[in-house]
Each structure stands twice: as structure tokens, then as C-alpha cells.
Amino acid sequence: MNSMNPQQIKTWLDNNHVLNYDIVNFNNDLFVNIFGNLNLPYLDLEYLPFKFNVIKGDFFCNHNKLKSFNNFLEIIEGNLYCY
């Protein structure tokens, strides 16, 4: 289960200029679907703060400090840029 509630997830997404998303509650577990590209480069992220499920576009997570694939995506319909 996520440690963030839906409002905290929405705030994080909005603060990071993420558009066209849906926050889904499935069996008391929250995850996010993105309808388009997800751009999260240069945020010094060590982990993704909540679960992502599907990105219907490319995922840019380059130039971060990811140490784990926890909360990583189930499906990316585009390309993954994570270096």
C-alpha cells in the first residue's frame, strides 16, 4: 500500500508538471496511469514515490539516482529513457 494519499499524489504530480493522469484505487492500493509521456529527469529521485501502472507514451527518468525498481511501471507503451 502507498504511504501517500490521493491528494498527496496529485500534488506531487502537479508540482512536477505531469499532465493527463488518472489515480486509481484498486483493492486499497493506489497507482497512477499516465496518458502520454512522463518526464521526470533531473529530480534526484532515489525511488518512485508511488506506484505507476501504465504509461501510454515514453518515460523519461534520466539523470536521477534510482536505487530500486519499487513502484516501477507495469507497462510502458513507448520508450524508456532511464540512464
C-alpha positions, -999 to 999 in steps of 0.1 A, spaced: 0 0 0 12 35 -8 22 58 20 8 88 0 -29 95 -2 -46 106 -35 -43 143 -27 -6 140 -19 -1 120 -52 -20 147 -71 1 175 -55 34 156 -64 23 151 -100 11 187 -104 43 201 -89 63 180 -114 42 192 -143 27 158 -150 -4 161 -172 -32 137 -183 -31 112 -154 -56 91 -135 -52 80 -99 -67 46 -94 -77 28 -62 -76 -10 -67 -80 -32 -36 -69 -3 -13 -37 1 -34 -32 34 -53 -15 36 -86 -12 61 -114 -19 58 -151 -3 83 -175 -20 92 -208 10 105 -228 47 109 -220 60 110 -184 90 134 -180 108 131 -146 145 139 -155 169 157 -132 148 153 -100 175 134 -80 149 107 -74 162 76 -55 129 59 -59 94 65 -74 73 78 -46 41 58 -55 31 31 -80 28 38 -116 9 12 -137 6 22 -174 23 50 -194 7 54 -228 38 72 -241 75 75 -233 90 75 -198 120 99 -193 136 93 -159 172 100 -169 197 117 -147 182 106 -114 197 84 -87 172 55 -88 183 27 -64 153 4 -68 126 -6 -92 100 -5 -65 68 13 -77 82 10 -112 58 6 -141 39 -24 -152 35 -12 -189 53 14 -209 37 17 -244 66 39 -257 103 40 -249 121 40 -216 149 66 -211 165 59 -177 202 64 -175 
